[in-house]
Amino acid sequence: MLALERMNEGEHHDAVSASFGMHRSWAYKLRAKAWRRGRGARALRSTQATGRPRKLTTAQEQQVLRWINDKNPMQYGFDFRLWTRDLVRELV
């Protein structure tokens, strides 16, 4: 948002990119994104990422955290001492 504001005030794209430690093409892409969507700076705001829906409910997630917090996998009969995604998946 600050970079877009500075460019709108007349600062050159190259100077803005350099001050943020980015490649000069970054500023051009930033400005194009804001103009292309026709919403100005609002087009640059973060949006919630979409992704795979959760398989566990909040209560189930809390239960899993209680199972693994301050415990090691060997206490549950696994051969490895550190929790990995695969071990947690097996535990669930």
N, CA, C and O atoms as a GROMACS GRO file, in nm:
protein
  368
    1MET      N    1   0.083  -0.118   0.000
    1MET     CA    2   0.000   0.000   0.000
    1MET      C    3   0.089   0.126   0.000
    1MET      O    4   0.062   0.224  -0.070
    2LEU      N    5   0.194   0.120   0.080
    2LEU     CA    6   0.284   0.234   0.088
    2LEU      C    7   0.355   0.256  -0.046
    2LEU      O    8   0.373   0.370  -0.089
    3ALA      N    9   0.395   0.148  -0.110
    3ALA     CA   10   0.463   0.161  -0.239
    3ALA      C   11   0.370   0.222  -0.342
    3ALA      O   12   0.411   0.310  -0.419
    4LEU      N   13   0.246   0.178  -0.345
    4LEU     CA   14   0.149   0.233  -0.439
    4LEU      C   15   0.126   0.381  -0.412
    4LEU      O   16   0.116   0.462  -0.504
    5GLU      N   17   0.116   0.416  -0.287
    5GLU     CA   18   0.097   0.555  -0.249
    5GLU      C   19   0.214   0.642  -0.295
    5GLU      O   20   0.195   0.752  -0.346
    6ARG      N   21   0.335   0.590  -0.276
    6ARG     CA   22   0.453   0.666  -0.318
    6ARG      C   23   0.458   0.684  -0.469
    6ARG      O   24   0.496   0.790  -0.518
    7MET      N   25   0.420   0.579  -0.544
    7MET     CA   26   0.419   0.592  -0.689
    7MET      C   27   0.311   0.690  -0.734
    7MET      O   28   0.332   0.765  -0.829
    8ASN      N   29   0.197   0.690  -0.668
    8ASN     CA   30   0.090   0.784  -0.702
    8ASN      C   31   0.130   0.928  -0.674
    8ASN      O   32   0.080   1.020  -0.738
    9GLU      N   33   0.220   0.947  -0.579
    9GLU     CA   34   0.270   1.081  -0.547
    9GLU      C   35   0.379   1.126  -0.644
    9GLU      O   36   0.426   1.240  -0.636
   10GLY      N   37   0.420   1.038  -0.736
   10GLY     CA   38   0.515   1.076  -0.839
   10GLY      C   39   0.653   1.015  -0.827
   10GLY      O   40   0.738   1.040  -0.913
   11GLU      N   41   0.678   0.938  -0.724
   11GLU     CA   42   0.810   0.876  -0.711
   11GLU      C   43   0.826   0.768  -0.818
   11GLU      O   44   0.731   0.696  -0.849
   12HIS      N   45   0.945   0.758  -0.874
   12HIS     CA   46   0.969   0.665  -0.985
   12HIS      C   47   0.964   0.520  -0.936
   12HIS      O   48   1.003   0.489  -0.824
   13HIS      N   49   0.914   0.434  -1.023
   13HIS     CA   50   0.898   0.292  -0.991
   13HIS      C   51   1.029   0.227  -0.946
   13HIS      O   52   1.031   0.148  -0.852
   14ASP      N   53   1.138   0.262  -1.014
   14ASP     CA   54   1.267   0.203  -0.980
   14ASP      C   55   1.310   0.241  -0.839
   14ASP      O   56   1.364   0.158  -0.766
   15ALA      N   57   1.287   0.365  -0.801
   15ALA     CA   58   1.326   0.410  -0.668
   15ALA      C   59   1.242   0.342  -0.560
   15ALA      O   60   1.294   0.306  -0.454
   16VAL      N   61   1.114   0.325  -0.587
   16VAL     CA   62   1.027   0.258  -0.491
   16VAL      C   63   1.069   0.112  -0.475
   16VAL      O   64   1.079   0.062  -0.363
   17SER      N   65   1.094   0.045  -0.585
   17SER     CA   66   1.137  -0.096  -0.579
   17SER      C   67   1.267  -0.110  -0.501
   17SER      O   68   1.280  -0.199  -0.417
   18ALA      N   69   1.362  -0.023  -0.528
   18ALA     CA   70   1.491  -0.029  -0.460
   18ALA      C   71   1.475  -0.005  -0.310
   18ALA      O   72   1.543  -0.071  -0.230
   19SER      N   73   1.388   0.086  -0.271
   19SER     CA   74   1.373   0.114  -0.128
   19SER      C   75   1.310  -0.003  -0.052
   19SER      O   76   1.331  -0.017   0.069
   20PHE      N   77   1.234  -0.087  -0.122
   20PHE     CA   78   1.177  -0.206  -0.059
   20PHE      C   79   1.264  -0.329  -0.080
   20PHE      O   80   1.231  -0.437  -0.030
   21GLY      N   81   1.374  -0.313  -0.152
   21GLY     CA   82   1.465  -0.425  -0.176
   21GLY      C   83   1.409  -0.525  -0.275
   21GLY      O   84   1.441  -0.644  -0.270
   22MET      N   85   1.326  -0.477  -0.366
   22MET     CA   86   1.263  -0.565  -0.464
   22MET      C   87   1.318  -0.533  -0.603
   22MET      O   88   1.378  -0.428  -0.625
   23HIS      N   89   1.295  -0.627  -0.696
   23HIS     CA   90   1.334  -0.604  -0.834
   23HIS      C   91   1.246  -0.495  -0.893
   23HIS      O   92   1.131  -0.478  -0.851
   24ARG      N   93   1.299  -0.420  -0.988
   24ARG     CA   94   1.224  -0.306  -1.042
   24ARG      C   95   1.091  -0.346  -1.104
   24ARG      O   96   0.997  -0.266  -1.106
   25SER      N   97   1.081  -0.468  -1.156
   25SER     CA   98   0.955  -0.510  -1.219
   25SER      C   99   0.844  -0.527  -1.115
   25SER      O  100   0.726  -0.525  -1.150
   26TRP      N  101   0.881  -0.544  -0.988
   26TRP     CA  102   0.782  -0.561  -0.881
   26TRP      C  103   0.688  -0.442  -0.872
   26TRP      O  104   0.567  -0.459  -0.860
   27ALA      N  105   0.743  -0.321  -0.880
   27ALA     CA  106   0.661  -0.200  -0.869
   27ALA      C  107   0.565  -0.189  -0.986
   27ALA      O  108   0.450  -0.148  -0.969
   28TYR      N  109   0.611  -0.225  -1.105
   28TYR     CA  110   0.522  -0.220  -1.221
   28TYR      C  111   0.408  -0.320  -1.207
   28TYR      O  112   0.293  -0.289  -1.239
   29LYS      N  113   0.439  -0.439  -1.160
   29LYS     CA  114   0.336  -0.541  -1.140
   29LYS      C  115   0.237  -0.499  -1.032
   29LYS      O  116   0.116  -0.521  -1.045
   30LEU      N  117   0.288  -0.437  -0.928
   30LEU     CA  118   0.203  -0.390  -0.820
   30LEU      C  119   0.103  -0.286  -0.870
   30LEU      O  120  -0.016  -0.294  -0.841
   31ARG      N  121   0.153  -0.191  -0.944
   31ARG     CA  122   0.065  -0.085  -0.996
   31ARG      C  123  -0.034  -0.142  -1.097
   31ARG      O  124  -0.150  -0.101  -1.099
   32ALA      N  125   0.011  -0.234  -1.181
   32ALA     CA  126  -0.079  -0.294  -1.280
   32ALA      C  127  -0.190  -0.373  -1.212
   32ALA      O  128  -0.305  -0.371  -1.257
   33LYS      N  129  -0.157  -0.441  -1.105
   33LYS     CA  130  -0.258  -0.518  -1.032
   33LYS      C  131  -0.365  -0.426  -0.974
   33LYS      O  132  -0.484  -0.458  -0.979
   34ALA      N  133  -0.324  -0.314  -0.921
   34ALA     CA  134  -0.419  -0.218  -0.864
   34ALA      C  135  -0.505  -0.156  -0.973
   34ALA      O  136  -0.625  -0.137  -0.953
   35TRP      N  137  -0.449  -0.124  -1.087
   35TRP     CA  138  -0.524  -0.061  -1.196
   35TRP      C  139  -0.614  -0.162  -1.267
   35TRP      O  140  -0.727  -0.130  -1.303
   36ARG      N  141  -0.562  -0.283  -1.286
   36ARG     CA  142  -0.634  -0.384  -1.366
   36ARG      C  143  -0.767  -0.420  -1.302
   36ARG      O  144  -0.867  -0.436  -1.372
   37ARG      N  145  -0.771  -0.432  -1.174
   37ARG     CA  146  -0.894  -0.472  -1.106
   37ARG      C  147  -0.989  -0.355  -1.085
   37ARG      O  148  -1.104  -0.375  -1.046
   38GLY      N  149  -0.942  -0.235  -1.110
   38GLY     CA  150  -1.027  -0.119  -1.101
   38GLY      C  151  -1.068  -0.081  -0.960
   38GLY      O  152  -1.162  -0.003  -0.941
   39ARG      N  153  -1.000  -0.135  -0.861
   39ARG     CA  154  -1.035  -0.105  -0.723
   39ARG      C  155  -0.924  -0.030  -0.652
   39ARG      O  156  -0.935  -0.005  -0.532
   40GLY      N  157  -0.821   0.005  -0.720
   40GLY     CA  158  -0.710   0.079  -0.659
   40GLY      C  159  -0.640  -0.002  -0.552
   40GLY      O  160  -0.614  -0.121  -0.569
   41ALA      N  161  -0.609   0.062  -0.441
   41ALA     CA  162  -0.533  -0.001  -0.334
   41ALA      C  163  -0.608  -0.118  -0.271
   41ALA      O  164  -0.546  -0.209  -0.217
   42ARG      N  165  -0.742  -0.116  -0.277
   42ARG     CA  166  -0.818  -0.228  -0.219
   42ARG      C  167  -0.786  -0.359  -0.287
   42ARG      O  168  -0.799  -0.465  -0.226
   43ALA      N  169  -0.743  -0.355  -0.415
   43ALA     CA  170  -0.710  -0.476  -0.489
   43ALA      C  171  -0.586  -0.544  -0.431
   43ALA      O  172  -0.563  -0.662  -0.456
   44LEU      N  173  -0.506  -0.470  -0.355
   44LEU     CA  174  -0.381  -0.524  -0.302
   44LEU      C  175  -0.396  -0.582  -0.162
   44LEU      O  176  -0.302  -0.642  -0.110
   45ARG      N  177  -0.511  -0.565  -0.101
   45ARG     CA  178  -0.530  -0.616   0.034
   45ARG      C  179  -0.529  -0.768   0.035
   45ARG      O  180  -0.561  -0.832  -0.065
   46SER      N  181  -0.491  -0.824   0.148
   46SER     CA  182  -0.488  -0.968   0.164
   46SER      C  183  -0.628  -1.026   0.159
   46SER      O  184  -0.725  -0.963   0.201
   47THR      N  185  -0.635  -1.146   0.108
   47THR     CA  186  -0.762  -1.218   0.108
   47THR      C  187  -0.743  -1.349   0.181
   47THR      O  188  -0.630  -1.396   0.197
   48GLN      N  189  -0.849  -1.406   0.226
   48GLN     CA  190  -0.837  -1.534   0.295
   48GLN      C  191  -0.806  -1.643   0.193
   48GLN      O  192  -0.870  -1.653   0.089
   49ALA      N  193  -0.707  -1.721   0.225
   49ALA     CA  194  -0.666  -1.827   0.135
   49ALA      C  195  -0.770  -1.938   0.133
   49ALA      O  196  -0.828  -1.974   0.236
   50THR      N  197  -0.791  -1.991   0.016
   50THR     CA  198  -0.878  -2.107   0.006
   50THR      C  199  -0.791  -2.230   0.016
   50THR      O  200  -0.671  -2.224  -0.010
   51GLY      N  201  -0.846  -2.336   0.053
   51GLY     CA  202  -0.768  -2.458   0.066
   51GLY      C  203  -0.857  -2.574   0.100
   51GLY      O  204  -0.980  -2.565   0.100
   52ARG      N  205  -0.794  -2.683   0.131
   52ARG     CA  206  -0.865  -2.803   0.165
   52ARG      C  207  -0.942  -2.781   0.295
   52ARG      O  208  -0.887  -2.727   0.391
   53PRO      N  209  -1.068  -2.821   0.300
   53PRO     CA  210  -1.144  -2.804   0.424
   53PRO      C  211  -1.089  -2.895   0.534
   53PRO      O  212  -1.035  -3.002   0.506
   54ARG      N  213  -1.103  -2.852   0.657
   54ARG     CA  214  -1.055  -2.932   0.770
   54ARG      C  215  -1.136  -3.060   0.783
   54ARG      O  216  -1.256  -3.063   0.757
   55LYS      N  217  -1.068  -3.166   0.825
   55LYS     CA  218  -1.136  -3.294   0.845
   55LYS      C  219  -1.177  -3.314   0.989
   55LYS      O  220  -1.268  -3.391   1.018
   56LEU      N  221  -1.108  -3.245   1.080
   56LEU     CA  222  -1.140  -3.258   1.222
   56LEU      C  223  -1.216  -3.135   1.269
   56LEU      O  224  -1.193  -3.024   1.221
   57THR      N  225  -1.305  -3.155   1.363
   57THR     CA  226  -1.373  -3.042   1.424
   57THR      C  227  -1.276  -2.974   1.521
   57THR      O  228  -1.169  -3.027   1.550
   58THR      N  229  -1.313  -2.858   1.569
   58THR     CA  230  -1.228  -2.786   1.664
   58THR      C  231  -1.208  -2.869   1.790
   58THR      O  232  -1.097  -2.874   1.844
   59ALA      N  233  -1.313  -2.935   1.837
   59ALA     CA  234  -1.302  -3.018   1.957
   59ALA      C  235  -1.207  -3.135   1.932
   59ALA      O  236  -1.128  -3.171   2.020
   60GLN      N  237  -1.213  -3.195   1.814
   60GLN     CA  238  -1.123  -3.306   1.782
   60GLN      C  239  -0.979  -3.258   1.773
   60GLN      O  240  -0.888  -3.327   1.818
   61GLU      N  241  -0.957  -3.140   1.716
   61GLU     CA  242  -0.822  -3.086   1.709
   61GLU      C  243  -0.765  -3.062   1.850
   61GLU      O  244  -0.649  -3.092   1.876
   62GLN      N  245  -0.848  -3.010   1.939
   62GLN     CA  246  -0.804  -2.988   2.077
   62GLN      C  247  -0.768  -3.120   2.144
   62GLN      O  248  -0.672  -3.128   2.221
   63GLN      N  249  -0.846  -3.225   2.117
   63GLN     CA  250  -0.818  -3.358   2.174
   63GLN      C  251  -0.683  -3.410   2.126
   63GLN      O  252  -0.605  -3.463   2.205
   64VAL      N  253  -0.655  -3.394   1.997
   64VAL     CA  254  -0.526  -3.438   1.942
   64VAL      C  255  -0.413  -3.361   2.008
   64VAL      O  256  -0.310  -3.419   2.041
   65LEU      N  257  -0.430  -3.230   2.027
   65LEU     CA  258  -0.326  -3.152   2.094
   65LEU      C  259  -0.303  -3.201   2.237
   65LEU      O  260  -0.189  -3.205   2.284
   66ARG      N  261  -0.409  -3.238   2.306
   66ARG     CA  262  -0.392  -3.292   2.442
   66ARG      C  263  -0.318  -3.425   2.439
   66ARG      O  264  -0.239  -3.454   2.528
   67TRP      N  265  -0.343  -3.506   2.336
   67TRP     CA  266  -0.274  -3.634   2.325
   67TRP      C  267  -0.124  -3.616   2.305
   67TRP      O  268  -0.045  -3.689   2.366
   68ILE      N  269  -0.084  -3.520   2.222
   68ILE     CA  270   0.058  -3.512   2.185
   68ILE      C  271   0.137  -3.410   2.267
   68ILE      O  272   0.260  -3.416   2.269
   69ASN      N  273   0.070  -3.316   2.334
   69ASN     CA  274   0.140  -3.212   2.408
   69ASN      C  275   0.215  -3.274   2.527
   69ASN      O  276   0.156  -3.344   2.609
   70ASP      N  277   0.345  -3.246   2.536
   70ASP     CA  278   0.433  -3.295   2.644
   70ASP      C  279   0.443  -3.447   2.650
   70ASP      O  280   0.474  -3.503   2.755
   71LYS      N  281   0.419  -3.512   2.539
   71LYS     CA  282   0.437  -3.657   2.532
   71LYS      C  283   0.520  -3.688   2.408
   71LYS      O  284   0.526  -3.608   2.314
   72ASN      N  285   0.585  -3.803   2.410
   72ASN     CA  286   0.656  -3.842   2.290
   72ASN      C  287   0.588  -3.966   2.230
   72ASN      O  288   0.517  -4.037   2.301
   73PRO      N  289   0.608  -3.990   2.103
   73PRO     CA  290   0.539  -4.100   2.035
   73PRO      C  291   0.565  -4.237   2.096
   73PRO      O  292   0.482  -4.327   2.083
   74MET      N  293   0.679  -4.254   2.162
   74MET     CA  294   0.711  -4.385   2.221
   74MET      C  295   0.612  -4.421   2.332
   74MET      O  296   0.590  -4.539   2.360
   75GLN      N  297   0.551  -4.320   2.396
   75GLN     CA  298   0.451  -4.346   2.499
   75GLN      C  299   0.324  -4.407   2.442
   75GLN      O  300   0.243  -4.465   2.514
   76TYR      N  301   0.306  -4.393   2.310
   76TYR     CA  302   0.190  -4.450   2.242
   76TYR      C  303   0.226  -4.574   2.162
   76TYR      O  304   0.144  -4.626   2.086
   77GLY      N  305   0.350  -4.623   2.178
   77GLY     CA  306   0.392  -4.746   2.112
   77GLY      C  307   0.458  -4.727   1.977
   77GLY      O  308   0.482  -4.825   1.907
   78PHE      N  309   0.489  -4.605   1.939
   78PHE     CA  310   0.560  -4.581   1.814
   78PHE      C  311   0.710  -4.597   1.838
   78PHE      O  312   0.757  -4.588   1.951
   79ASP      N  313   0.785  -4.622   1.730
   79ASP     CA  314   0.928  -4.648   1.741
   79ASP      C  315   1.014  -4.521   1.736
   79ASP      O  316   1.135  -4.528   1.756
   80PHE      N  317   0.955  -4.409   1.711
   80PHE     CA  318   1.030  -4.285   1.691
   80PHE      C  319   0.998  -4.187   1.803
   80PHE      O  320   0.885  -4.186   1.852
   81ARG      N  321   1.095  -4.106   1.843
   81ARG     CA  322   1.077  -4.015   1.958
   81ARG      C  323   1.018  -3.879   1.922
   81ARG      O  324   0.972  -3.807   2.010
   82LEU      N  325   1.017  -3.842   1.794
   82LEU     CA  326   0.968  -3.711   1.754
   82LEU      C  327   0.837  -3.724   1.677
   82LEU      O  328   0.816  -3.818   1.602
   83TRP      N  329   0.748  -3.625   1.699
   83TRP     CA  330   0.621  -3.624   1.628
   83TRP      C  331   0.641  -3.581   1.484
   83TRP      O  332   0.706  -3.480   1.457
   84THR      N  333   0.586  -3.656   1.393
   84THR     CA  334   0.584  -3.618   1.252
   84THR      C  335   0.438  -3.618   1.208
   84THR      O  336   0.351  -3.667   1.280
   85ARG      N  337   0.412  -3.564   1.092
   85ARG     CA  338   0.274  -3.564   1.042
   85ARG      C  339   0.221  -3.704   1.027
   85ARG      O  340   0.104  -3.731   1.057
   86ASP      N  341   0.306  -3.795   0.981
   86ASP     CA  342   0.262  -3.934   0.962
   86ASP      C  343   0.225  -3.998   1.096
   86ASP      O  344   0.125  -4.069   1.104
   87LEU      N  345   0.305  -3.973   1.200
   87LEU     CA  346   0.273  -4.031   1.331
   87LEU      C  347   0.144  -3.974   1.388
   87LEU      O  348   0.063  -4.047   1.444
   88VAL      N  349   0.123  -3.844   1.373
   88VAL     CA  350   0.000  -3.782   1.422
   88VAL      C  351  -0.119  -3.840   1.345
   88VAL      O  352  -0.223  -3.868   1.404
   89ARG      N  353  -0.103  -3.858   1.215
   89ARG     CA  354  -0.210  -3.916   1.134
   89ARG      C  355  -0.244  -4.057   1.182
   89ARG      O  356  -0.361  -4.094   1.190
   90GLU      N  357  -0.142  -4.136   1.212
   90GLU     CA  358  -0.166  -4.271   1.263
   90GLU      C  359  -0.236  -4.267   1.398
   90GLU      O  360  -0.326  -4.346   1.424
   91LEU      N  361  -0.193  -4.175   1.484
   91LEU     CA  362  -0.253  -4.160   1.616
   91LEU      C  363  -0.401  -4.126   1.604
   91LEU      O  364  -0.485  -4.181   1.676
   92VAL      N  365  -0.433  -4.036   1.514
   92VAL     CA  366  -0.574  -3.995   1.494
   92VAL      C  367  -0.652  -4.113   1.440
   92VAL      O  368  -0.772  -4.101   1.416
   0.00000   0.00000   0.00000
